[in-house]
């Protein structure tokens, strides 16, 4: 886990994300598009495409830390910036995204 002083969110690897998800202590927000999500996503994740994050922020819980996920970690970093600007404090960007998640053999749901 690392935090750039210029960013309001934490960067975590897929192993750290998996550990947090297994402990059921976070909400997972997938910011990819519907067709990407349908091809395989983390079980229990919520689809909120990047372009809708600001409009749908009220659907997200302020009570739980949030892991943002996309294909490689770029769109999720942008989404992390957005939700932090809206007041969320415990936001984690999963570096490597679903590409790295599947490379590690972690489970996906379709």
Beta strands, then each sheet from edge to edge (+ up, - down):
strand 1: 10-12
strand 2: 26-30
strand 3: 46-47
strand 4: 65-69
strand 5: 91-94
sheet 1: 1+ 5+ 4+ 2+ 3+
end
